[in-house]
Amino acid sequence: MSIRLLIADDQALVRGALAALLDLEPDLEVVSEVGRGDEVIAAAQASKPDVALLDVEMPGLDGIEAAAALRVAVPGVRILMVTTFGRPGYLRRAMEAGAAGFVVKDTPAAQLADAVRRVHQGLRVVDPSLAAETLVAGTSPLTARESDVLRAARVGGTVADIAKELHLSEGTVRNHLSAAIGKTGARTRAEAARIALDNGWL
């Protein structure tokens, strides 16, 4: 019996290359490919994969949100995050969302296939250098609300825009931005957002 795979990646070239490489393995079969995080659930329900390989950064839903939704909608599917961005905060958030593994995209094909098999067997697979970085980086200092406000600030709107989008008062938004700037050691909200993003806290 081959292990059935779903691949979600917004870059068609990367998705195609991953599918082609994994399909070469005699015990692996790619049964579904999607380019958006919000297409993952429907694809998984239709194709019944054993393992879902999810990219972190995708439109619609990011891979971590898609992983959390997949755990609820199709609990039998094992999740392996495959990302270009080896940010420590991503690993922690992915594991909290229910992912069983986390590897970077430049992992050699044989190693990636092995990671898929191990995740399918119920084991955890984590890129070792990323695991070490995550321990050093620690957890995000930001509260959920501060993260929301910084996420909204990344787009570059005014305090009023952010307040409207998040249904908060402008004073509350200013307080959250100020706290986030302090916690990240930044000088501006744009810098705070960049630091938080680089650490995988957003």
N, C-alpha and C positions, 0 to 999 in steps of 0.2 A: 504493500500500500504506500503510495507516495504521499508526501506532506503537501497539503494544498496551501498556496500562498496568495495573499492579497498585497499588492504594492501600491502605496499612496505617496506620490511625489509630484509637485507642481511643475518640475522641469521634465518635459517629455523625453529629452535625450537621456537624462539620468535614469528615468523610469524604465525606458526601453533597454538601456544597458544592463541595469539590475535584473530585469526580467530575462534577458537573453543569457546572462551569466548563470543565473540560478536554474533556468530551464535545462542547462547542460548537465546538471546533476541528475543521476538516474532516479534518485528518491525524492526529488523536489518537482513540483508542478505549479506554475503560476496560473491561477484561475481567474484573477481579476486585477485590473489596473485602473486607478483613478488619479486625477490631477488636483483634486480639492479635498480639504478636510471634511467639508460638509457632505461629501459623496460617499464617505467611508462606510457609514452604517448601512445604507441601502445596498451597497456593493457586497458587504459582508453577509447581509441577510439573503441576498440572491445567490452568491457563489459558495457560501459555507466554507470559508478557508479555515485551516488549522492555525496558521500563523499570519498575522498582519504586520508588514514592514511599513512603518509610518515615518515620513519626513517630519521634522519639527516645524519648519516654516512653510506654511501653505495658506492659500486664501480660503475664505469661508470659515473654517475652524483651523486653528493650528494643530499640529500633531498631538500635542499634550492634551488639548481639549477633546480631540477626536478619540484619543486613547481612553479617556475617562468615560466618554459617551459609549464607546464600544464595549467597555467592561460591563456596562449596565444592559445594553441592548442585546449583545451576543456574548454572554459571559464565558463561553467555552473557547473563544479565540485567544491565543497567546499573542502578546504584543512585543515587537522588537522595534525600538526607535533607531532609525538610521539617519544621521544628520551630518551636514557639512560643518555645523557649528558645535564644537565641543565645549560648550559653556557649562561650567560647574552647576549653576543653578538649574539648568535644563534637566540635568541628570536627576537631581533630587525631586524636581517637580514631576518628571516622567514616572519615576518609581512610585511617587505618591498617587499618581493617576492610574496606576495598575500595570505599567509596563514591566515586562520580565527581563528586558535586555536593552542595552544602549550601546551602539557602535557608531564610529564615524565612517563617512562614505568612502574614504580611501583605504578602508580595510581590504586586504587581498581577498579575491573571490573565494578561495578555498576556506579561508577563515570565516567569511561571511556565511557561507553554506553551513559550516560547522556551528556557528552561532545560532542559525535557524534551527538546526537539529537539537541543539541543547535546550533552547527555549521551548521547543515542542515537547521535549522530555520532562519539562517542568522545572528546569534549572534556571538560574539567573546568569546572565552574561553581561558584563560591563567592561568597556574599554578601560584597561588598567591605569593609564595615565590620567584619564578623566576622573576615575574613582579617587585617585590620590588628590587631584586638584579640588575636588568637591569637599573632601574632608578638610583641606586647608582653608577653603573659601567660607565654609560654614553656611548657616541658613541665612535667608534674606532678612535684613533688618527692617524691611518695609511692612507695614500693615497691609491688609487686602485693599483697603480704601486708598492708601497712599499709592499702591501699585496701579489701581484703576485710574487715579488722577494723572499719574506720570504717563501711563499708556495713552490717555487722551491728549496729554500735553505734547507727546511726540509728533502729532499731526501738525502742531504749531498754532492751534487756535488761541483765542484770548481766554482770560479767566471766565468771562461771561459765557463763551462758547462751551467751555468744559463744564461749567455749572449747569448749563441747559442740558447738555448731553447726558450727564450723570444724575440729573435731578437733585442737585445740591445747591446750597446758597453760595454766592461768590466768596463770602467770608470763610466758609468751610473749605472751599477749594484752595484759597490762599493759605490757610493753616496747613492743609495736607501737603501742598507744594513746598512750603517752608520746612516742614518736618522732613520731607523726602530729601530736600537739598542738604539739610543738616546731616542726615544719616548717611548719605552717600559721599559727603565731604566735597560736594560740588559748589560752584559759584553761581550757576544759573540753572533754571529748570531743564533747559535743553541738555546741559552737561549731566545733570542728575539722571535724566532719562537714558542718556547714552551709557553712563556707568552701570545703571541698573540692567540695561539690555545686554551689555558686555558680560555681566556676571550671570545672565540667565535668570534674573529675578522677575522679568516682565514676560 
